[in-house]
Amino acid sequence: MAKIKVTQVKSKIGATSRQKKTLEALGLKRLNVTVEHEATPQILGMVDKVKHLLSVEK
């Protein structure tokens, strides 16, 4: 399965509580932190919900 690298590039201060929980579930707790995940439909759906706060590399 393909892997993706997800980096938080914007602050979560103005985000809703649901978006904050999604970021935490992805393993992103601070700005400029990069995590690597499998490109499963569940992960891609989570990334899509907070795409305005993230940078994604394949």
C-alpha positions in Angstrom: 0.0 0.0 0.0 1.2 3.5 -0.7 2.4 5.8 2.0 1.7 9.5 2.4 3.6 12.1 4.5 1.4 14.6 6.3 2.7 17.8 7.7 0.8 20.4 9.8 1.5 23.8 8.3 -1.2 25.9 9.9 -2.2 26.4 13.5 -5.2 24.6 14.9 -6.2 27.6 17.1 -9.2 28.7 15.0 -10.3 25.1 14.2 -13.3 23.4 15.5 -13.0 20.8 18.3 -13.8 18.1 15.8 -10.9 19.2 13.5 -8.6 19.3 16.5 -9.4 15.8 17.4 -8.8 14.7 13.8 -5.4 16.3 13.8 -4.6 14.5 17.1 -5.8 11.2 15.7 -3.4 11.7 12.7 -0.6 12.1 15.2 -0.1 15.9 14.7 0.3 17.8 17.9 2.5 20.8 16.9 3.2 22.8 13.8 5.7 21.5 11.3 5.5 17.9 12.6 5.5 15.3 9.9 4.0 11.8 10.2 3.8 9.0 7.7 0.7 6.9 7.2 -0.6 4.2 4.9 -2.9 5.7 2.2 -6.1 3.9 3.4 -9.5 5.3 2.7 -9.9 6.1 6.4 -6.7 8.2 6.6 -7.4 9.9 3.3 -10.9 10.9 4.6 -9.3 12.3 7.8 -6.8 14.3 5.7 -9.5 15.6 3.5 -11.4 17.0 6.5 -8.4 19.1 7.7 -6.7 19.7 4.3 -6.6 23.5 4.9 -4.2 22.9 7.8 -2.0 20.3 6.2 0.6 19.7 3.5 0.5 16.2 1.9 3.3 14.4 0.0 2.9 11.0 -1.7 
